[in-house]
């Protein structure tokens, strides 16, 4: 005899010890094909920005071949494992201004010219004149999740006197920013409600320990697949909790609240990126937010990419290292390895009949093309994810007419289900996306 279980609410949560733990989508919450919620409503699509500073080396960046048959160059080679979800867009350029770093930063993320607020040394101080693209998506998803957006940082922000354009990725408007959180433990506690005082943590034991009885009762209401998924989901949360707790005593010195402080002066970039990627996946899987940004390093960043053999900041290397700049190239390759980690974690996280990357649209970009000449043409852009079926994925689109970068940004927005009629302002405004990338 087949026993039919009543569908569960897609807002189901487990509560215990004053903590609330959201659940990932289970089969009992979905339709029979795993392609929508049981009530027929579409599964959520998420929009994100993954950003790094100082551009790329074009000769190693631009793929070989176009369409679905493209092959990555050396700097995109780390993405080979997620190639079917990644669409490189080449040949586009910023149309709004040409000032080093500032024009590309505001141009790609707002489709508008920067707003100058002052001068410093031999350059300018700027902010964004309009909200960044992640905030446009956040406004569309407003009220559908507990957190409006999530802003994560990997490399430490070293400071700048050139305005918020250099310091921050996510903007609500002029000089109104959403700072990126660089401490995985702070992100974890924000998302999952962990107490700030470790003594309270000990007194309450683990948040998950407090809800295990409810988990066991819930497992009796769902099928075998959902039982396995529940176990996998909570074990991943528990493992991350244990890992952060174990590292806290030596990774939270009084002068640095970050979970992964520098070791002998070297930032733990890969470790921080892995932790943040796992937190992002958990937050998205639990539908805690649908808009996010990841800032690997800021515009004009001075991050020292030690794993690439760098001994100086990336921005300075872009200026000083002789062509063909092998260390800069190695640094960009390392950064793409970190992007690959993030995308692989999303791909390996179940969502409906597919995975989280199937249900994401992520704009991956920087603020200029090549750091040694501060160029704004041949702008590096990747669109990752399949947007719940709105994006084809795995397509190299090359424009031959130096069209506006805003076309790619609008495609990414629409890929997340944001019904944007246009993107950008003035010379940066467009009302069409890139049809070759859309379904």
Order of alpha helices (4+ residues) and beta strands (2+ residues): beta-beta-beta-alpha-beta-alpha-beta-beta-alpha-beta-alpha-beta-beta-alpha-alpha-alpha-alpha-alpha-beta-alpha-alpha-beta-beta-beta-beta-beta-alpha
